Amino acid sequence: MIFLFGPLYSGKRELAMELLRCDAAELARRAVWDVQDLAAKSGDLPALAEELAKYDVVIATEVGGGVVPVSPDERAAREAAGRLNCLLAQRAETVARVFCGISMVLKGELP
Amino acid sequence: MMTLVIGGAASGKSEYAERLVLASAYERRIYIATMEPFDGECLARIEKHRRMRAEKRFETVECYTNLASVTVPPDSVVLLECVGNLCANEMYSPHGSGDRAAETILEGAARLKDQCGDMVVVSNEVFAGGSCYEEGTMAYLRRLARVNRMLADLADNVCEVACGIPVYYKGKEPC
């Protein structure tokens, strides 16, 4: 599994399509994105990470780099998203951060 | 050797910092805890970090303000966590140094660095989620950013942890 993460609209899905040499329709079958939203609703992050790791590419938008939110629910959601990212990065063969459409490989290598 | 570890929420920075401490040649591990237990959420967080340090033979020193008052032995490896709390404490606590928060923290860190064998400092990345906050928050962000830059200057190694993986901007992984 390849794990891609980065800020909002940084070109993560475009990179995924390039890596998988596929179009948007195929990407929808082989990849999953916005997993940060799934983290907030999950009661079992390791199980969620295990499930997500079955996809070829997993994509997360980074949400932990801002000011600590005042609302406890938002704080918990951000914590869950960060924790899920760590679990996904552990399971991934390749981890890359995407910034302005440019990828920086943090683990393994891109195909 | 001083290493500054910075990361966002739940980025894995604590786990990584602890790994650096365990890999240090110095075996006397001192943890400087900075979080004042205000409420249940703080207590839960303190408990989580306490569990992480359990059986790793850390001596815990609590320090909410005035870091320079802490003394550590020369054969120790110090884990200071985290600067974001310390900065808030210095700015808002009645015992804090207020406008001198950044300087107070830097003086304390420099003194610790001179005393101990190895030192790992954890701070927060809270600067990438917007640029328009009320003035009190902006003042805190300006101070913490200043502390981070000064600590990065003082440190031998500086990394950001993302998804549990360190990215070094200065120096290299010390072990």
Interface residues (C-beta under 8 A of the other chain):
Chain A: F3 F5 P7 E62 V63 G64 G65 G66 V67 V68 P72 R75 R78 E79 A80 A81 G82 R83 N85 C86 L88 A89 Q90 V95 R97 M104 L106 K107
Chain B: G7 G8 A9 A10 S11 G12 E15 E41 E125 V126 F127 A128 G129 G130 Y133 T137 L141 A162 C163 G164 I165 V167
